[in-house]
């Protein structure tokens, strides 16, 4: 009579569990040794019991086996990572090509090309899209024009203020010029008057006639001078 099939689950009885562990551990170590000999394989086996005890087997050197395992694992992860990255970018490139194709088709339809394959609903949707785009373009144009008008108005105000300031300065300069002209004319008048005074006789004579002196005295004196 053959042995029945054993259910693979944790053994509750600690004694039975320890006996089973010892038997299967010895069998596992034996199989690992046979595998390394028969197949010329580098085998490393590490087992920790439930109590924390270590059991190991190595066909060469356990440290060398562990280092080789770590290196192989890193290479495998690197290859897998590179492969995954390549596949990711390939998918991205395919998606971008599909999006580019869709955009080109939409652009041509918006330009009025390749409309033969569109139905009534598609044409209506395209018309609505064009109307929406047209409204957006008009709103943008009005916004830009409004901004330009406001900018021109602001520049006009600045120019007007500059003109007012220049006019004020011109008036001030005109007044100063008029004052200078008046001062210059006054100086010229004083110069002419001074020249006239310097050209006249330095002494002034005044003839006074006394009423109580007889007039014949002057005549007599003049005759005497003539006889002498």
Secondary structure, DSSP 4 states (H G I P E B T S, - for coil): -PPPPPP-S---SHHHHHHHHHHHHHHHHHHHHHHHHHHT---EEEEE-TT--EEEEESS-HHHHHHHHHHHHHHHHHHHHHHHHHHHHHHHHHHHHHHHHHHHHHHHHHTT-S-TT--HHHHHHHHHHHHHHHHHHHHHHHHHHHHHHHHHHHHHHHHHHHHHHHHHHHHHHHHHHHHHHHHHHHHHHHHHHHHHHHHS-S--------SSS-THHHHHHHHHHHH-
